[in-house]
Amino acid sequence: MFLFTLTPEGGEAFEVRATTRDVLVWEKTGRDRSLSALMEKLRVADMYEIAYVAAKRQGYWDGNRAEFEERVDLDFEEEQGAADPTPPAR
Protein backbone atom coordinates (compact mmCIF):
# COMPACT_ATOMS: atom_id res chain seq x y z
CA MET A 1 0.00 0.00 0.00
CA PHE A 2 2.60 2.54 1.14
CA LEU A 3 6.36 2.48 0.96
CA PHE A 4 8.04 4.50 3.70
CA THR A 5 11.66 5.59 3.83
CA LEU A 6 12.50 6.10 7.49
CA THR A 7 15.62 7.96 8.59
CA PRO A 8 16.26 7.78 12.33
CA GLU A 9 18.14 10.70 13.83
CA GLY A 10 21.85 9.87 13.47
CA GLY A 11 21.12 6.60 11.65
CA GLU A 12 20.89 5.07 8.22
CA ALA A 13 17.69 5.29 6.16
CA PHE A 14 15.68 2.10 5.63
CA GLU A 15 12.42 1.18 3.93
CA VAL A 16 9.24 -0.17 5.48
CA ARG A 17 6.23 -1.31 3.48
CA ALA A 18 2.83 -0.71 5.10
CA THR A 19 0.25 -3.29 4.12
CA THR A 20 -3.49 -3.48 4.55
CA ARG A 21 -2.92 -4.97 8.02
CA ASP A 22 -1.19 -1.76 9.12
CA VAL A 23 -3.91 0.44 7.66
CA LEU A 24 -6.52 -1.73 9.39
CA VAL A 25 -4.83 -1.16 12.76
CA TRP A 26 -4.77 2.59 12.03
CA GLU A 27 -8.49 2.56 11.10
CA LYS A 28 -9.44 0.69 14.29
CA THR A 29 -7.53 3.01 16.63
CA GLY A 30 -9.40 6.22 15.84
CA ARG A 31 -12.85 7.54 15.10
CA ASP A 32 -14.11 7.98 11.54
CA ARG A 33 -10.95 6.62 9.92
CA SER A 34 -11.02 4.96 6.52
CA LEU A 35 -8.61 4.43 3.66
CA SER A 36 -10.82 6.45 1.31
CA ALA A 37 -10.88 9.41 3.72
CA LEU A 38 -7.11 9.13 4.19
CA MET A 39 -6.52 9.31 0.45
CA GLU A 40 -8.82 12.32 0.09
CA LYS A 41 -7.24 14.27 2.90
CA LEU A 42 -3.71 13.01 3.41
CA ARG A 43 -2.24 14.13 6.73
CA VAL A 44 1.37 13.67 7.76
CA ALA A 45 0.27 12.72 11.29
CA ASP A 46 -1.73 9.81 9.87
CA MET A 47 1.19 8.68 7.71
CA TYR A 48 3.49 8.75 10.74
CA GLU A 49 1.03 6.60 12.65
CA ILE A 50 0.74 4.07 9.82
CA ALA A 51 4.53 3.99 9.40
CA TYR A 52 4.94 3.44 13.14
CA VAL A 53 2.46 0.54 13.11
CA ALA A 54 4.27 -1.04 10.14
CA ALA A 55 7.76 -0.53 11.59
CA LYS A 56 6.71 -1.93 14.96
CA ARG A 57 4.96 -4.96 13.43
CA GLN A 58 7.97 -5.77 11.26
CA GLY A 59 10.47 -5.39 14.09
CA TYR A 60 12.20 -2.25 12.79
CA TRP A 61 11.25 -0.09 15.78
CA ASP A 62 11.02 -1.02 19.44
CA GLY A 63 10.30 2.39 20.99
CA ASN A 64 6.95 4.07 21.52
CA ARG A 65 5.10 6.25 19.02
CA ALA A 66 6.16 9.54 20.61
CA GLU A 67 9.82 8.54 20.28
CA PHE A 68 9.22 7.48 16.67
CA GLU A 69 7.69 10.87 15.82
CA GLU A 70 10.50 12.76 17.57
CA ARG A 71 13.42 10.79 16.13
CA VAL A 72 12.45 9.62 12.65
CA ASP A 73 12.17 11.59 9.42
CA LEU A 74 9.57 10.13 7.11
CA ASP A 75 9.29 10.06 3.36
CA PHE A 76 6.52 8.06 1.68
CA GLU A 77 4.82 7.15 -1.54
CA GLU A 78 1.77 5.18 -2.49
CA GLU A 79 2.91 2.02 -4.18
CA GLN A 80 1.98 1.55 -7.83
CA GLY A 81 -0.68 -1.05 -8.28
CA ALA A 82 -2.03 -0.55 -4.77
CA ALA A 83 -5.51 -1.89 -4.36
CA ASP A 84 -8.20 0.62 -5.24
CA PRO A 85 -10.96 0.38 -2.60
CA THR A 86 -13.58 1.41 -5.21
CA PRO A 87 -15.39 -1.59 -6.69
CA PRO A 88 -15.23 -1.88 -10.49
CA ALA A 89 -18.20 -0.61 -12.50
CA ARG A 90 -20.55 -3.23 -13.93
C-alpha positions as CSV (number, residue, x, y, z in Angstrom):
1,M,0.0,0.0,0.0
2,F,2.6,2.5,1.1
3,L,6.4,2.5,1.0
4,F,8.0,4.5,3.7
5,T,11.7,5.6,3.8
6,L,12.5,6.1,7.5
7,T,15.6,8.0,8.6
8,P,16.3,7.8,12.3
9,E,18.1,10.7,13.8
10,G,21.8,9.9,13.5
11,G,21.1,6.6,11.7
12,E,20.9,5.1,8.2
13,A,17.7,5.3,6.2
14,F,15.7,2.1,5.6
15,E,12.4,1.2,3.9
16,V,9.2,-0.2,5.5
17,R,6.2,-1.3,3.5
18,A,2.8,-0.7,5.1
19,T,0.3,-3.3,4.1
20,T,-3.5,-3.5,4.6
21,R,-2.9,-5.0,8.0
22,D,-1.2,-1.8,9.1
23,V,-3.9,0.4,7.7
24,L,-6.5,-1.7,9.4
25,V,-4.8,-1.2,12.8
26,W,-4.8,2.6,12.0
27,E,-8.5,2.6,11.1
28,K,-9.4,0.7,14.3
29,T,-7.5,3.0,16.6
30,G,-9.4,6.2,15.8
31,R,-12.8,7.5,15.1
32,D,-14.1,8.0,11.5
33,R,-11.0,6.6,9.9
34,S,-11.0,5.0,6.5
35,L,-8.6,4.4,3.7
36,S,-10.8,6.5,1.3
37,A,-10.9,9.4,3.7
38,L,-7.1,9.1,4.2
39,M,-6.5,9.3,0.4
40,E,-8.8,12.3,0.1
41,K,-7.2,14.3,2.9
42,L,-3.7,13.0,3.4
43,R,-2.2,14.1,6.7
44,V,1.4,13.7,7.8
45,A,0.3,12.7,11.3
46,D,-1.7,9.8,9.9
47,M,1.2,8.7,7.7
48,Y,3.5,8.8,10.7
49,E,1.0,6.6,12.6
50,I,0.7,4.1,9.8
51,A,4.5,4.0,9.4
52,Y,4.9,3.4,13.1
53,V,2.5,0.5,13.1
54,A,4.3,-1.0,10.1
55,A,7.8,-0.5,11.6
56,K,6.7,-1.9,15.0
57,R,5.0,-5.0,13.4
58,Q,8.0,-5.8,11.3
59,G,10.5,-5.4,14.1
60,Y,12.2,-2.2,12.8
61,W,11.2,-0.1,15.8
62,D,11.0,-1.0,19.4
63,G,10.3,2.4,21.0
64,N,7.0,4.1,21.5
65,R,5.1,6.3,19.0
66,A,6.2,9.5,20.6
67,E,9.8,8.5,20.3
68,F,9.2,7.5,16.7
69,E,7.7,10.9,15.8
70,E,10.5,12.8,17.6
71,R,13.4,10.8,16.1
72,V,12.4,9.6,12.6
73,D,12.2,11.6,9.4
74,L,9.6,10.1,7.1
75,D,9.3,10.1,3.4
76,F,6.5,8.1,1.7
77,E,4.8,7.1,-1.5
78,E,1.8,5.2,-2.5
79,E,2.9,2.0,-4.2
80,Q,2.0,1.6,-7.8
81,G,-0.7,-1.1,-8.3
82,A,-2.0,-0.5,-4.8
83,A,-5.5,-1.9,-4.4
84,D,-8.2,0.6,-5.2
85,P,-11.0,0.4,-2.6
86,T,-13.6,1.4,-5.2
87,P,-15.4,-1.6,-6.7
88,P,-15.2,-1.9,-10.5
89,A,-18.2,-0.6,-12.5
90,R,-20.6,-3.2,-13.9
